[in-house]
Amino acid sequence: MVERIPQHRHCQSCGKAFTGKDVFCNDVCKGQSTQNVKSKKRQLMMLWGISAMVLVAFLWVM
């Protein structure tokens, strides 16, 4: 006989299986995900800023 697994979701942060309608298993994972998004956004903005400064410096020299 095959054992049936109940309907569940996996947390987007830790990957743990849970039941419910949310995308995170608890508030800790939700907060951690928010911090990760903020960090990635900050890194992207810094990359764009540095790229713009390099472009301006390159155009200034020419």
N, C-alpha and C positions, 0 to 999 in steps of 0.2 A: 504494500500500500504506500502511496506517495504522500508525504507530509506536505500540507499546504501552508504557505507563508502568508500571514495576514497582510492586507493592504497597508503600505507604509511609504514614507518618503525618506530621503537622505538629507541630512543637514548640509547646507551649502558651505559652511565653515569647517566642520570637523568630519563630515561624512558619515556620522552615526545615524543608524536607522531609527525612526520615530514615527508615531502616528499623530495625525493632526493636519491642520490646513496651512500652518506657517511654513516658512522656508528654512527656519533655524530651529534647533532642538531646544534652546533655552536662551535666556537674556544674555548670558556670558558670551555665547557664540555670536549673538546679534551685535553686541558691543565690540567684540573682537573684529568682526567683519567690517563694521563702520570705521574702526581705527585703520584697518588695512586699506580701505578705499581712500581715506583721507591721506594716508602715506603715499599711495600710488599717485594720487592727484598732485600732491606736493612735488613728487619726483618729476612728473610730467611737466609741470609748470617751470621747474628749474631747468629741465632739458631745453624747453622752448626759449627760456630767457638766455641761457648760455649760447644757444644756437644763434639767436638774434644778435647778441654781442659779437660773436665771431664773424657773422656776416657784415655787420657794420664796420668792424675793424678791417676786414678784408677789403671792403669797398673804399674805406678811408685811405688805405695804402695805395690803391690803384689810382 
